[in-house]
């Protein structure tokens, strides 16, 4: 009962945000059918989002009461770069090589990475039970990964590695950004972080690409708009609000619905098969993450 009472105000917000974020992988895979590059697709996603975030900064900046330091803005730049630009870029790259279902399973190891990073930088104690849970989590990923190798070939190794980098950078963002969310507020912090991410993507495009952005089929732009609003703007605020209410570890346990949501959505919209081995791998990953965060969540 203590667990449910502690998260009662944030669990629904977290679930909605997780499901909407999970839909992103499906939208990306749908867009890749039209041979759009990962940089262009990421640029479309954040480009369509940017005016909304700028408008929210303009509105909420005047209402900010707490005094912030210049160094706080530097931290926002860092976490916007790490948590939304790099994590998204690695994710988009990886989705070129693996299915949406496997992407979500591999990405879901981020709670274990949160635990490890917290131990290294904040000296948080890791129990034997938690070590065992981490091992369980990665066994599940290997099971799902092995099945995917048989289906997709050797390029899947690169895809899994890129998605793991996405999970790692997102974990760094979760561990380090909590105190900034409290200082700036959910809306303002998220808007700043997403604007930083958009600027990084625009710079990436101008430095490495500069190819035309207007020659794609209209379906690419429709999917990008959906990605911007349904799987970026709305869930970015929901996740930040959930983290503020529940904390990163408590939020992580509800993230267990992410892989399942993506697998189901991919089955419906992408005709991706759901193998018994993939389901087994997903269940083992969820079980491992549950044990990682269970003890800490009940105490909070």
Secondary structure, DSSP 8 states (H G I E B T S, - for coil): -HHHHHHTTTHHHHHHHHHHHHHHHHHHHHHHTTT--HHHHHHHHHHHHHHHHHHHHHHHHTT--S---HHHHHHHHHHHIIIIIIHHHHHHHHTTTS-HHHHHHHHTTHHHHHHHHHHHHH-----HHHHHHHHHHHHHHHHHHHHHHHHH-THHHHHHHHHHHHHHHHHHHHHHHHHHHHHH-HHHHHHHHHHHHHHHHHHHHHHHT---SS-S-HHHHHHHHHHHIIIIIHHHHHHHHHHHHH-HHHHHHHTTHHHHHHHHHHHHHS-----HHHHHHHHHHHHHHHHHHHHHHHH-
